[in-house]
Every structure is written in C-alpha cells, then in structure tokens.
C-alpha cells in the first residue's frame, strides 16, 4: 500500500514546459506550441484510453468515436517511415489549475494539481493534465515510437467548458473532407438543442455582452492561463460550473432527454439544491438571467470599489469572490422566498454585511478554495442565513 502511495505521489511531482505563443481570435485566446511525442503521450494517456467509453464533449454531442484499431495500426507503421509527418495540430483542453503562461519566456507551464481534503476541485495527476479534443488516433499511433524526436504541434485551450469543446470539435471536423459532413451537420443541429449546459452558456454570453450587465466584458469565452493571483475576468467554464449545479444534478441525463424530445421533471433532482431547475423546465431563461443579473448588480452596488477594482489583491469580482457569491446566492434565494426576486431584495441582505470594499483582499481571503470558503462563511454569519 505504501508503494502505491509513493507511485501516486510521483504523478504530482512532474511538470511540463511547452514552448508556446498566445493566439487571440474572436472566440477567445489559446496557445499554439510544440510537445515531444513521448510527453504528449504521457499527459493524455488517460483521455485517449477513455475513447473506449465516453468523454465529456462527445457525450454532450450525443456521439461515440471509439479508437479505430486498424487506423491506429496504420499510424504506428507510418510514424516509423522516413517521411512521417503530422502537419496539423492536436487540440488539447487543459484546466487553468494546471496551466500558467510566461509571456516573456513564451513558456506555458503545465503542472499537476493536488487537491486538499476540503477542496471542491478534484486532483489532476500528470497523466490526466490534458484532454484531447482532436487528434486521438495520432497520439495512439505514437505509442511505442522510439525513433528520433517527433515533435507535435498542439493548440491548447485553457479552462473551457464542454460546450466550447464540442463547438471546436464540430468546427474542425466540418473542414476535414475525410469526416462525413452529414454527421458534422447533425452535430451542429444537436448543439442547438436545449440543455442545462446550453442554458448556462447562453446566460454567460448575455451577461458578458450587455453593456449594463455587472459582468459586461468580464466573462472569457475561452480561459487564459495566468498566475491565479493576477487580476482578470472569470472564465465561462467557472460561470457554468457554478450555475449548473442549481439547475441539474445530472446535466448529461437532462440533455439526453431533450435530445429525445422529452422534458426533464422536477422529481429528477433535489429541489433544495437545484433551486433554479423549474426555470429550465418552464423555458423561463430570461427570468433566470434577470435573477443572476440583479443579484450581482446588488453586490456591485454594495461594494462598487471592490467590484470594479483591477487590483490583483482585491478578489470580489475575481474567481474566488464569484464562487463565494454563487454559493451565497442559494441561501439568499431560499430566504427571500420569491419566485423571481429583484435587486432590491438582494440589496437588503447585502446591507447586513459590514465588510468594506478594502476587506475583499487576498490578505483576508487567501487565493484558492480556502479563501472562497472563508468569504462564504463571513457572508452567512453576517446575515444569519444559515
């Protein structure tokens, strides 16, 4: 048992530096870099193996793409030839907890993430740092390769949610003539179906685009690797993760029901936890958007300096503060007792909190989940909602 623990521990002691450049496009930012084939195999091994079952974005699209043994065998022979070449990029998705970009050196550092016992996030060992959006067969074909250096060009997307992975996958495969275009068009059609993921995604986009929104230009459609204490917007993935738990206990199951022309029921979830589930079922997307808008508008009005601060040491509108406020939202909503409370209802609760704008600092609320939990506890203690 001790030996197993030592082996497991070793998966958190490694890291990988990827020579990269940051690319900005309408959808967001990502990184183009180069990884040696051996390293690429090691950081994606679990994800490639999962092709035998289901992976997140493929389940989201309602498809399965198992590895084709014949194609893998052909590629394993091909990579040994003198003119072997993979000119197109392998697409990877990496959590922001595992990625940090140094613009001066042009290095994207990928590091495993070891969660604490109180952490809301799961640990990410070295061999699970990257999820493969496109390029699984090429990676599998490199297994056992022992020739000269075989560098692979990669495009790395940081902290994107499953709907963005599906969008990228569909876009890439539409342009490839070897993929059945009917399938890809079906995928685009599937992506338009109602789902908890799609609802949260659309709310995030609306709040980011509307000039009067408290989140105007604050939600990044694609995440950006950066030290966690730098000032910056929250990612769409963080927004969706925080909101979707109030809508669905099993998002993939609910999405599948919509794809089959059925509608999820209230009995499929815990009404005490999924407080906004009825808004999805009753097609009240705008009402739910208004609630999120009004709640954070009330917070921004209560602490305007902290909310609008670009100081990296002020956390209210950063990920830590956002996550704490989202946890507190459930307590506020249940306490108010209205189907659709407004900004004035939330403002009455925030008025009970004696924290000043300067109190939302990293000195008081440390980076990471410990700071998030501390802020949440201070909010509930001040308002006595729990």
C-alpha positions, -999 to +999 in steps of 0.1 A: +000+000+000+029+023+008+045+016-025+012+025-044+011+058-025+046+066-035+038+059-071+007+080-070+027+108-053+052+108-082+024+118-106+022+152-089+059+159-088+064+163-126+057+193-148+060+201-185+072+233-201+056+239-236+072+265-259+041+284-270+027+316-284-007+331-273-032+334-301-062+358-299-093+351-321-130+361-320-138+331-298-110+338-273-074+331-265-055+298-268-019+287-272+000+272-301+030+252-290+052+221-296+054+190-274+076+159-279+056+129-288+066+110-257+055+139-234+022+142-253+015+105-248+022+108-211-001+138-204-030+124-224-028+087-218-060+085-196-080+106-220-070+085-251-080+054-232-114+069-224-122+068-261-132+032-254-161+046-234-174+082-233-158+116-229-174+148-218-179+167-251-187+136-271-215+127-246-226+163-249-229+159-287-246+125-284-219+106-303-192+080-297-159+079-315-140+048-303-105+043-314-103+025-348-077-003-342-070-006-380-063+032-382-041+031-351-021+002-365-016+020-398-004+051-380+020+031-358+036+019-390+035+053-407+054+071-378+083+048-384+087+058-420+114+083-431+088+109-444+064+106-414+046+139-408+017+152-388+013+188-401-020+197-384-023+205-347-035+182-320-062+200-300-059+198-262-081+211-233-063+219-200-077+232-167-065+266-156-054+250-123-027+232-143-016+260-166+004+291-163+018+312-191+050+333-190+048+358-218+085+368-215+098+333-220+070+321-242+065+290-220+032+275-210+039+255-178+017+225-173+016+213-137-004+186-119-030+198-093-032+180-060-064+188-042-067+191-004-094+173+016-116+204+017-110+213-020-141+215-042-119+205-072-106+171-080-069+163-082-053+162-117-023+139-119+003+143-146-012+117-169-046+135-169-034+171-174-047+173-210-079+162-226-078+156-263-104+174-284-090+162-317-060+140-326-066+109-305-056+085-333-024+103-340-015+101-303-024+064-300-003+058-332+028+072-314+026+046-287+059+027-287+076+052-311+114+050-304+128+069-334+143+104-335+125+133-319+090+135-332+077+170-322+039+175-323+024+209-328-005+215-305-033+240-298-040+242-261-073+257-249-074+266-212-103+262-189-131+258-215-164+241-207-178+211-225-200+231-249-169+250-261-150+218-267-180+205-287-180+237-308-143+234-316-146+197-324-175+203-347-158+233-365-125+214-370-142+183-383-165+202-407-134+214-425-119+179-430-132+161-461-124+127-446-152+132-420-187+125-431-202+160-434-237+148-427-225+137-393-210+170-385-240+190-396-260+167-373-237+177-345-243+213-351-280+206-350-276+187-318-257+216-303-287+238-307-309+216-286-319+227-251-298+215-222-286+227-188-252+233-204-266+254-232-288+274-208-258+283-186-237+291-217-263+315-231-268+332-197-230+337-195-229+351-231-258+375-224-243+388-192-209+393-209-223+412-239-249+435-223-233+469-215-255+474-184-247+440-170-225+437-139-205+411-160-200+432-191-168+421-207-159+401-176-166+365-188-139+350-211-153+326-237-120+307-236-099+307-205-064+322-204-035+307-185-022+331-159-010+331-123-040+327-101-034+360-082-034+382-113-064+404-119-087+391-146-121+381-157-138+348-147-139+321-173-171+309-189-162+274-175-162+288-140-195+306-146-212+275-160-198+252-133-212+275-105-246+279-120-254+245-135-254+228-101-285+249-093-303+236-124-294+199-128-279+171-107-273+151-139-268+176-168-259+149-194-291+129-185-312+161-188-296+169-221-303+134-234-340+138-225-342+170-246-325+153-275-351+126-274-379+151-275-387+147-238-387+172-209-369+166-176-390+166-145-387+183-112-386+149-094-353+141-111-334+165-088-333+177-053-354+209-051-334+221-021-302+221-042-314+226-077-333+258-069-334+271-105-345+238-121-380+250-128-367+279-149-352+255-173-382+232-174-406+260-179-385+278-205-380+308-183-345+316-195-349+353-194-363+353-158-333+333-146-309+356-164-326+385-146-321+369-112-284+364-118-281+399-132-299+415-103-281+395-076-247+405-089-258+441-096-268+443-059-234+430-049-217+455-072-238+484-058-230+474-022-192+472-029-186+493-061-149+499-055-141+462-048-163+450-077-147+473-102-111+471-089-084+458-112-061+454-083-049+418-082-052+418-044-090+425-044-110+394-050-147+402-050-152+401-088-124+375-094-130+338-093-127+334-056-153+361-049-176+350-077-176+314-064-183+325-028-212+348-040-226+320-061-227+297-030-243+325-011-269+330-038-288+298-029-291+310+008-304+344-004-329+329-028-343+305-003-345+331+024-363+357+002-389+332-008-399+348-040-401+331-073-382+360-090-366+383-065-351+416-077-321+437-070-338+454-041-344+421-024-308+411-026-297+446-016-315+442+018-295+411+026-261+426+014-268+457+036-265+435+067-229+426+057-204+450+073-175+442+051-159+472+034-145+474-001-110+470+012-119+439+032-121+418+000-083+414-001-061+383-006-046+390+028-080+382+044-093+358+018-064+337+005-062+325-031-078+291-036-108+274-022-099+283+014-104+320+007-137+312-011-150+292+018-139+319+043-158+346+024-189+325+021-188+318+059-184+356+066-214+364+044-236+338+060-225+347+095-232+384+090-267+378+076-275+347+097-290+329+067-278+295+079 
